[in-house]
Amino acid sequence: MARPIRETPILKGEDAFNFEMRRLKVENMSKEQRAENLRKLRDDVANAKVQIEWCW
């Protein structure tokens, strides 16, 4: 059987401060960057599908 999931601890003090600072410093991408990343991902997936040999 699986072990029970523990509760998420509440951050306090310096840990809470560090978490908040890292949360605020996240770099957001523009719509153009996201679209370019999606295009690259789709191209990579298409190329991978061509290279994969299926054995049934």
N, CA, C and O atoms as a printed pandas DataFrame, in Angstrom:
     atom_number atom_name residue_name chain_id  residue_number  x_coord  y_coord  z_coord
0              1         N          MET        A               1    0.832   -1.184    0.000
1              2        CA          MET        A               1    0.000    0.000    0.000
2              3         C          MET        A               1    0.879    1.251    0.000
3              4         O          MET        A               1    2.022    1.230    0.457
4              5         N          ALA        A               2    0.333    2.302   -0.507
5              6        CA          ALA        A               2    1.053    3.573   -0.550
6              7         C          ALA        A               2    1.049    4.226    0.828
7              8         O          ALA        A               2    0.133    4.045    1.630
8              9         N          ARG        A               3    2.106    4.988    1.068
9             10        CA          ARG        A               3    2.183    5.719    2.324
10            11         C          ARG        A               3    1.258    6.931    2.263
11            12         O          ARG        A               3    1.053    7.491    1.186
12            13         N          PRO        A               4    0.701    7.341    3.388
13            14        CA          PRO        A               4   -0.173    8.520    3.372
14            15         C          PRO        A               4    0.619    9.783    3.045
15            16         O          PRO        A               4    1.803    9.892    3.366
16            17         N          ILE        A               5   -0.050   10.723    2.406
17            18        CA          ILE        A               5    0.580   11.986    2.026
18            19         C          ILE        A               5    0.586   12.911    3.240
19            20         O          ILE        A               5   -0.441   13.124    3.886
20            21         N          ARG        A               6    1.767   13.454    3.534
21            22        CA          ARG        A               6    1.883   14.367    4.669
22            23         C          ARG        A               6    1.374   15.743    4.287
23            24         O          ARG        A               6    1.326   16.093    3.108
24            25         N          GLU        A               7    0.994   16.520    5.288
25            26        CA          GLU        A               7    0.553   17.883    5.047
26            27         C          GLU        A               7    1.732   18.735    4.607
27            28         O          GLU        A               7    2.870   18.492    5.009
28            29         N          THR        A               8    1.455   19.730    3.784
29            30        CA          THR        A               8    2.486   20.656    3.342
30            31         C          THR        A               8    2.848   21.570    4.512
31            32         O          THR        A               8    1.965   22.171    5.124
32            33         N          PRO        A               9    4.139   21.679    4.827
33            34        CA          PRO        A               9    4.520   22.530    5.959
34            35         C          PRO        A               9    4.302   24.012    5.644
35            36         O          PRO        A               9    4.383   24.434    4.490
36            37         N          ILE        A              10    4.029   24.775    6.672
37            38        CA          ILE        A              10    3.861   26.224    6.531
38            39         C          ILE        A              10    5.237   26.866    6.678
39            40         O          ILE        A              10    5.950   26.617    7.650
40            41         N          LEU        A              11    5.595   27.685    5.711
41            42        CA          LEU        A              11    6.894   28.349    5.756
42            43         C          LEU        A              11    6.835   29.536    6.713
43            44         O          LEU        A              11    5.864   30.292    6.735
44            45         N          LYS        A              12    7.893   29.680    7.499
45            46        CA          LYS        A              12    7.965   30.772    8.464
46            47         C          LYS        A              12    9.349   31.390    8.417
47            48         O          LYS        A              12   10.316   30.750    8.004
48            49         N          GLY        A              13    9.430   32.621    8.839
49            50        CA          GLY        A              13   10.715   33.284    8.994
50            51         C          GLY        A              13   11.473   33.451    7.691
51            52         O          GLY        A              13   10.908   33.860    6.677
52            53         N          GLU        A              14   12.767   33.128    7.729
53            54        CA          GLU        A              14   13.641   33.333    6.585
54            55         C          GLU        A              14   13.233   32.459    5.389
55            56         O          GLU        A              14   13.359   32.885    4.241
56            57         N          ASP        A              15   12.746   31.242    5.655
57            58        CA          ASP        A              15   12.296   30.375    4.562
58            59         C          ASP        A              15   11.137   31.015    3.813
59            60         O          ASP        A              15   11.100   30.974    2.583
60            61         N          ALA        A              16   10.200   31.601    4.528
61            62        CA          ALA        A              16    9.055   32.258    3.896
62            63         C          ALA        A              16    9.523   33.472    3.089
63            64         O          ALA        A              16    9.050   33.707    1.977
64            65         N          PHE        A              17   10.442   34.229    3.653
65            66        CA          PHE        A              17   10.968   35.406    2.962
66            67         C          PHE        A              17   11.672   35.001    1.668
67            68         O          PHE        A              17   11.444   35.609    0.622
68            69         N          ASN        A              18   12.536   33.966    1.731
69            70        CA          ASN        A              18   13.258   33.501    0.546
70            71         C          ASN        A              18   12.297   32.984   -0.519
71            72         O          ASN        A              18   12.489   33.242   -1.707
72            73         N          PHE        A              19   11.270   32.259   -0.101
73            74        CA          PHE        A              19   10.281   31.743   -1.047
74            75         C          PHE        A              19    9.587   32.894   -1.764
75            76         O          PHE        A              19    9.424   32.854   -2.983
76            77         N          GLU        A              20    9.185   33.904   -1.032
77            78        CA          GLU        A              20    8.488   35.050   -1.612
78            79         C          GLU        A              20    9.395   35.807   -2.582
79            80         O          GLU        A              20    8.942   36.226   -3.647
80            81         N          MET        A              21   10.656   35.987   -2.232
81            82        CA          MET        A              21   11.586   36.691   -3.118
82            83         C          MET        A              21   11.791   35.907   -4.426
83            84         O          MET        A              21   11.811   36.492   -5.509
84            85         N          ARG        A              22   11.942   34.590   -4.314
85            86        CA          ARG        A              22   12.106   33.773   -5.525
86            87         C          ARG        A              22   10.834   33.793   -6.370
87            88         O          ARG        A              22   10.901   33.787   -7.599
88            89         N          ARG        A              23    9.677   33.817   -5.709
89            90        CA          ARG        A              23    8.412   33.853   -6.440
90            91         C          ARG        A              23    8.288   35.138   -7.246
91            92         O          ARG        A              23    7.787   35.118   -8.371
92            93         N          LEU        A              24    8.734   36.244   -6.689
93            94        CA          LEU        A              24    8.620   37.532   -7.359
94            95         C          LEU        A              24    9.651   37.703   -8.478
95            96         O          LEU        A              24    9.447   38.512   -9.382
96            97         N          LYS        A              25   10.756   36.948   -8.427
97            98        CA          LYS        A              25   11.825   37.105   -9.415
98            99         C          LYS        A              25   11.670   36.182  -10.624
99           100         O          LYS        A              25   12.577   36.097  -11.452
100          101         N          VAL        A              26   10.553   35.501  -10.735
101          102        CA          VAL        A              26   10.339   34.600  -11.861
102          103         C          VAL        A              26   10.298   35.424  -13.144
103          104         O          VAL        A              26    9.607   36.440  -13.222
104          105         N          GLU        A              27   11.040   34.975  -14.139
105          106        CA          GLU        A              27   11.068   35.685  -15.412
106          107         C          GLU        A              27    9.865   35.254  -16.251
107          108         O          GLU        A              27    9.685   34.068  -16.527
108          109         N          ASN        A              28    9.058   36.213  -16.646
109          110        CA          ASN        A              28    7.903   35.924  -17.471
110          111         C          ASN        A              28    8.262   36.091  -18.940
111          112         O          ASN        A              28    8.975   37.019  -19.319
112          113         N          MET        A              29    7.760   35.183  -19.750
113          114        CA          MET        A              29    8.035   35.238  -21.175
114          115         C          MET        A              29    6.927   36.006  -21.890
115          116         O          MET        A              29    5.781   36.045  -21.443
116          117         N          SER        A              30    7.299   36.609  -23.001
117          118        CA          SER        A              30    6.310   37.304  -23.810
118          119         C          SER        A              30    5.520   36.272  -24.619
119          120         O          SER        A              30    5.908   35.106  -24.695
120          121         N          LYS        A              31    4.419   36.705  -25.216
121          122        CA          LYS        A              31    3.616   35.809  -26.038
122          123         C          LYS        A              31    4.416   35.304  -27.231
123          124         O          LYS        A              31    4.249   34.161  -27.659
124          125         N          GLU        A              32    5.282   36.155  -27.767
125          126        CA          GLU        A              32    6.109   35.753  -28.903
126          127         C          GLU        A              32    7.093   34.656  -28.503
127          128         O          GLU        A              32    7.302   33.702  -29.252
128          129         N          GLN        A              33    7.703   34.796  -27.306
129          130        CA          GLN        A              33    8.642   33.786  -26.829
130          131         C          GLN        A              33    7.933   32.459  -26.585
131          132         O          GLN        A              33    8.458   31.397  -26.921
132          133         N          ARG        A              34    6.746   32.521  -26.003
133          134        CA          ARG        A              34    5.984   31.296  -25.759
134          135         C          ARG        A              34    5.614   30.618  -27.075
135          136         O          ARG        A              34    5.708   29.397  -27.197
136          137         N          ALA        A              35    5.193   31.411  -28.059
137          138        CA          ALA        A              35    4.825   30.853  -29.358
138          139         C          ALA        A              35    6.039   30.212  -30.025
139          140         O          ALA        A              35    5.921   29.140  -30.618
140          141         N          GLU        A              36    7.195   30.850  -29.935
141          142        CA          GLU        A              36    8.419   30.300  -30.520
142          143         C          GLU        A              36    8.817   29.004  -29.815
143          144         O          GLU        A              36    9.218   28.043  -30.471
144          145         N          ASN        A              37    8.711   28.970  -28.495
145          146        CA          ASN        A              37    9.028   27.748  -27.753
146          147         C          ASN        A              37    8.083   26.617  -28.144
147          148         O          ASN        A              37    8.519   25.475  -28.290
148          149         N          LEU        A              38    6.801   26.916  -28.314
149          150        CA          LEU        A              38    5.828   25.910  -28.709
150          151         C          LEU        A              38    6.134   25.395  -30.114
151          152         O          LEU        A              38    6.036   24.195  -30.371
152          153         N          ARG        A              39    6.504   26.296  -31.022
153          154        CA          ARG        A              39    6.847   25.893  -32.380
154          155         C          ARG        A              39    8.062   24.957  -32.371
155          156         O          ARG        A              39    8.069   23.932  -33.053
156          157         N          LYS        A              40    9.102   25.324  -31.583
157          158        CA          LYS        A              40   10.298   24.482  -31.483
158          159         C          LYS        A              40    9.961   23.109  -30.900
159          160         O          LYS        A              40   10.467   22.090  -31.369
160          161         N          LEU        A              41    9.108   23.088  -29.879
161          162        CA          LEU        A              41    8.715   21.827  -29.263
162          163         C          LEU        A              41    7.995   20.942  -30.268
163          164         O          LEU        A              41    8.280   19.748  -30.356
164          165         N          ARG        A              42    7.069   21.513  -31.026
165          166        CA          ARG        A              42    6.337   20.726  -32.026
166          167         C          ARG        A              42    7.277   20.210  -33.105
167          168         O          ARG        A              42    7.135   19.071  -33.552
168          169         N          ASP        A              43    8.232   21.026  -33.530
169          170        CA          ASP        A              43    9.214   20.574  -34.522
170          171         C          ASP        A              43   10.050   19.425  -33.967
171          172         O          ASP        A              43   10.293   18.437  -34.659
172          173         N          ASP        A              44   10.489   19.558  -32.715
173          174        CA          ASP        A              44   11.298   18.507  -32.095
174          175         C          ASP        A              44   10.517   17.199  -31.979
175          176         O          ASP        A              44   11.065   16.123  -32.222
176          177         N          VAL        A              45    9.246   17.289  -31.609
177          178        CA          VAL        A              45    8.415   16.092  -31.481
178          179         C          VAL        A              45    8.228   15.439  -32.846
179          180         O          VAL        A              45    8.293   14.216  -32.969
180          181         N          ALA        A              46    7.997   16.254  -33.865
181          182        CA          ALA        A              46    7.836   15.709  -35.209
182          183         C          ALA        A              46    9.115   15.013  -35.663
183          184         O          ALA        A              46    9.052   13.934  -36.252
184          185         N          ASN        A              47   10.269   15.612  -35.401
185          186        CA          ASN        A              47   11.548   14.994  -35.761
186          187         C          ASN        A              47   11.783   13.702  -34.981
187          188         O          ASN        A              47   12.309   12.733  -35.528
188          189         N          ALA        A              48   11.400   13.687  -33.720
189          190        CA          ALA        A              48   11.580   12.488  -32.904
190          191         C          ALA        A              48   10.704   11.357  -33.416
191          192         O          ALA        A              48   11.131   10.202  -33.437
192          193         N          LYS        A              49    9.477   11.676  -33.830
193          194        CA          LYS        A              49    8.580   10.645  -34.348
194          195         C          LYS        A              49    9.144   10.006  -35.608
195          196         O          LYS        A              49    8.938    8.816  -35.848
196          197         N          VAL        A              50    9.851   10.786  -36.410
197          198        CA          VAL        A              50   10.453   10.253  -37.634
198          199         C          VAL        A              50   11.599    9.306  -37.283
199          200         O          VAL        A              50   11.797    8.295  -37.958
200          201         N          GLN        A              51   12.342    9.623  -36.246
201          202        CA          GLN        A              51   13.533    8.844  -35.901
202          203         C          GLN        A              51   13.214    7.592  -35.089
203          204         O          GLN        A              51   14.017    6.659  -35.066
204          205         N          ILE        A              52   12.080    7.549  -34.433
205          206        CA          ILE        A              52   11.738    6.407  -33.583
206          207         C          ILE        A              52   11.289    5.256  -34.463
207          208         O          ILE        A              52   10.453    5.428  -35.350
208          209         N          GLU        A              53   11.857    4.065  -34.209
209          210        CA          GLU        A              53   11.441    2.872  -34.916
210          211         C          GLU        A              53   10.477    2.105  -34.026
211          212         O          GLU        A              53   10.798    1.768  -32.886
212          213         N          TRP        A              54    9.311    1.836  -34.550
213          214        CA          TRP        A              54    8.303    1.115  -33.799
214          215         C          TRP        A              54    8.462   -0.376  -34.036
215          216         O          TRP        A              54    8.509   -0.829  -35.180
216          217         N          CYS        A              55    8.543   -1.125  -32.971
217          218        CA          CYS        A              55    8.633   -2.584  -33.055
218          219         C          CYS        A              55    7.366   -3.177  -32.456
219          220         O          CYS        A              55    7.132   -3.079  -31.252
220          221         N          TRP        A              56    6.561   -3.786  -33.296
221          222        CA          TRP        A              56    5.313   -4.380  -32.794
222          223         C          TRP        A              56    5.395   -5.838  -32.795
223          224         O          TRP        A              56    4.440   -6.510  -32.407
